[in-house]
């Protein structure tokens, strides 16, 4: 059973720790925006139709498309 989750799987208020990326080209952009492996992320907002999303990472709020969030692998954290 695959329990691997992505940032796109989180619901508002849920947190996770970034463990990696599935898209090598997009990962460079995400790293530059503060999405570093080991960083804690929290889903803070979700647009009415589910895209884009807002997350809290590295001390600030970052918005991204849900397909970008789906390339960020996380370990879910307990609230």
HELIX and SHEET records of a PDB file:
HELIX    1   1 UNK A    7  UNK A    9  5                                   3    
HELIX    2   2 UNK A   24  UNK A   32  1                                   9    
HELIX    3   3 UNK A   66  UNK A   69  1                                   4    
SHEET    1   A 6 UNK A   5  UNK A   6  0                                        
SHEET    2   A 6 UNK A  72  UNK A  77 -1                                        
SHEET    3   A 6 UNK A  15  UNK A  21 -1                                        
SHEET    4   A 6 UNK A  40  UNK A  46 -1                                        
SHEET    5   A 6 UNK A  53  UNK A  57 -1                                        
SHEET    6   A 6 UNK A  60  UNK A  64 -1                                        
END                                                                             
